[in-house]
Amino acid sequence: MPMNSNLCSHLFIPSNFPCVNSHRYPHCDVDLCQHAIKIKEAIHLVRLGARAGLVCQLTGLDKAPINRLYRQMLGTTSPPGQMPFSDTWYREHDLRMLQATFIWRLYRKLENNGRSLARVLIDVFEIYTCLVREPLLDFTRAVFVTRLPAMNLWEERTCGFCSHDFLDPVDSRRNTCPGCRLYLRYRCHQCGSPLNPQTKGRRRIQCNRCTNASNGKAQQ
């Protein structure tokens, strides 16, 4: 039996309501909706491992409800600690630098999509953990990567080997991205062929063939 059209119009929410059928719902003018969205984002951030202080920074909520949220969700208080204040941890290994660059590029693609900063960082971290087989950065370190260029500690450069943009510390003066550095660690810098492993001495950068060719040219 078909439903009465007048009854249908009263059963369903009108389409002109601020939040309905809108992908830009964080910009809804209804205060209660804005608060509900922030609470939902805070729940998501807690699940991703963000500390209470970082959740407050990203959502604008007070610390008291965030601490209460932690106790209700995890049965414990937020772990102590602050945001990193140095990039030393990232610089210890090229694989960390490579994943940091990956997070930065994701962030640059998603930051201007009209959503809140918390939502953008949630999406960036979830994409990162889905695509990277062994993620090395937790949520806090991932967020800190997005702040390093603004702090003038890191800058974008173009790799001399692959021509892709990458992030690197301002004082490093390197022109090779971490991905190429990892690749060339076990490959000849000239022809790209695999290098035979050696247990002692200085790391080789050329295979025997390229080395002999270079020595022959030098003798001529």
Secondary structure, 3 states (H helix, E strand, C coil): CCCCHHHHHHHCCCCCCCCCCCCCHHHCCCHHHHHHHHHHHHHHHHHCCCCHHHHHHHHCCCHHHHHHHHHHHHCCCCCCCCCCCCCHHHHCCHHHHHHHHHHHHHHHHHCCCCCCHHHHHHHHHHHHHHHCCCCCCCHHHHHHHHHCCCCCCEEEEECCCCCCEEEEECCCCCCCCHHHHHHHCCECCCCCCECCCCCCCCCCCCCHHHHHHHHHHHHC
